[in-house]
Amino acid sequence: MTISLDRPVHTSTATSVSYRTLTPRQQDVFHRALEAAAEATNVWHIKDIHEFTAAALGLDLPHNDELVECSCEGCPDACDAIAPLSLCAEYLDGDTQRPQCPACADDHRVYID
């Protein structure tokens, strides 16, 4: 008995990506998308921008989530991860909430008063 599939099924399981591994085109798309999301006035446009950007970067973005860059302070590897906000830890830096990617949070979680 032979079983064949009509076409291969591809699903992305990546939850973060290193900015340094992106092509120049992907880096440009990422920056333009974040700028467009920051200027958008409709929450649904913002969500769509993040979903399309995640797909372009090969990331699996949970529903109604957004992409963020890791802003880990004192990271020994100068982290440049891009990940969904819901998977990141957050710390307070003064009055500003900063995201820390899952790998950094597991390895060296930041606590700032």
N, C-alpha and C positions, 0 to 999 in steps of 0.2 A: 504494500500500500504506500502510495506517495502522496504527501500533503504539501501543497504549495500555497503560498500567500500571493494575492494579486499584486501587492506592492509592499515594500518594507514600511514598518511603522516607526516613526521617529518621535521620541518624546524627550524634551530637555529635562534634565534633573539637576543642572547646575544651579546653585543658590547664590554664588558670588563669582565675580570675575576680577582679575587684576587689570587695572587700567593700563599697565605697561604691556600687557599681552594683546591689547586691542590694536587693530590696524589704524593708521592715521584717519581713514574714513570713518571707522567706528568711533574714534575719539571725537571727531568733529560732530557726528550725529549725537553722541552723548551730551556734549556741551550745548549744542543748539537746542536739544530737547529740554534740558534743565532750564535754559533761558526762556524757552517758550512756556514751560510749566509755571515758572515764576511770574510771567506776565499774563497768564491766562486768568480770566475772571470767572469762568464757569468750572465748578468742581469736576464735572464730567469730562471736560476737555483735559483737565490736569490728569485725571485717571487714565484716559485714553493715551495721552502722551507717554506716561510711564509704562503702560502696557506695551505699546508699540516699540518703545526704546528697549525694554527688557527682551522682547522677541528679537530685535536686531542684534542684541549682544549675546543671545543664546541663553538667557536666564529664565528660570521658572519663577514668575512673580505671582504671589498669592493675590486673590481677588481683592480689589480696592486698596492695594498696597502701593508704595512708592519706592523708587530707587534712591539710595543715598551713598555718598562716599564716606568711607571710614575716616574719622577724624581723631584717631587714637593718638593721644599725647604721649610722647616718649617711647613710641614703638621702636624696638631695636631694628626692625626690618623696613622702616619707613613705609608702612602699610598703604596700599593704594587700592584696596578692595572696593568694589561697587556691589551692594547687596540690598535686598528688600529691607525696609525699615523695621518691619515686624520681626525680623530675625536678629536684629541688632540689639545690643544693650545700649542704654543711654546714660550719659552722665551729665551733671550740671557743671558748666564752666562759667562762673559768674552768674549771669542771668540767662545764659544760653544753653539749651539742650544740645548735646553733641552725640552723634551715633558712633558706636564702636562695633565693628563687624564681629560675627560669631567667633571667628578664629582668634582674634585679639582678645575678646571677652573671655574666652576659655583659657587663653595663655597668660594674659596679664591685664585683668580688668582694671579700669581706671576708676578711682574714687577721688573726686575733688570736692572740697567743701566750699 
